[in-house]
Amino acid sequence: MALSLSSTCSSFYSPSRRLAPEPPRRRFAVKSSSSICRASWQELAGVLVFSAIPFTAVKAIANSSLGESLRRRLEEKKKEAVENASRFKAKARKARADSKWYGQDRPRWFGPIPYDYPPYLTGELPGDYGFDIAGLGKDRLNFDKYFNFEILHARWAMLAALGALIPEVFDLTGAFHFAEPVWWKVGYSKLQGETLDYLGIPGLHVAGSQGVIVIAICQALLMVGPEYARYCGIEALEPLGIYLPGDINYPGGALFDPLNLSQDPVAFEDLKVKEIKNGRLAMVAWLGFYAQAALTGKGPVQNLVDHVSDPLHNNLLATLHI
């Protein structure tokens, strides 16, 4: 700060710099604004066009002769597919009725302690432990909507947690070195206008050389687009000759269940419970990631390593100076 002030004052009193001195503040403002969006309009247009290719291709195929043949083929097989889907749903209902995770005898969040649980929580959905202290599930339509949103956020939280932990683990163990392995520092580097190599490979930038606006557009198109298509219903892919036998949350089929995990209805109902339990854990974990980053400035793996090496001095109370 003192250095910048002295250099500014000398620019006023020096004869060679008396005319139109350039204030440092203005230079920094230009730098910060250019770091937010460094892409030209051609690059922005290219990102939009490239991201629209899958949707345009789907629409073009659906309106082509190939799409017509796919639809005719689907119509021939759809009756059999619907019957198979109906039989599977009947087996799923029986498996849910026999499972310990569903129904009136399912585990509750208070365990054996007596409690007046809400009567509208009947245990028909996975992960229903009778917990609704805010009464969000009283309206059935809102209850189904909230469950859809919970499944959506749980799956994204699990994927995001994996993406936040693996680079840091690889970097700390020496298996693979990234230019910036800590999840929050990657975003901070982009706000500073730095260029990052994708997967740590020199020269492989993808969106690493772009500003945050281009990355935000890519995120919106890559995440919101597929989720919106899924939310519109499983019939959205029928123009391509693809029939999805499930529902909005568990579409099934070769696209959404390539490992055939839903082939066994009993195991599939248990997997639904495991998915929502791990998804809730991932969402809570992200609250911890945010708090750790704000308090320590480190990644979650480094925080864990520090705590294990010295638990008496590296813990929440010590961080808060309590």
Salt bridges, closest charged atoms under 4 A:
GLU22 OE1 - ARG27 NH1 3.74
GLU68 OE2 - ARG71 NH2 2.38
ASP98 OD2 - LYS94 NZ 3.07
GLU124 OE2 - ARG140 NH1 2.94
ASP128 OD1 - ARG106 NH2 3.40
ASP144 OD1 - ARG140 NE 3.30
GLU150 OE2 - ARG280 NE 2.66
ASP171 OD1 - HIS177 ND1 3.32
ASP197 OD1 - HIS205 NE2 3.11
GLU227 OE1 - ARG230 NH2 2.85
GLU238 OE1 - LYS78 NZ 3.11
GLU269 OE1 - ARG96 NE 3.22
GLU269 OE2 - LYS272 NZ 3.31
GLU275 OE2 - ARG155 NE 2.72
ASP306 OD2 - LYS298 NZ 2.82
ASP310 OD2 - HIS313 ND1 3.03
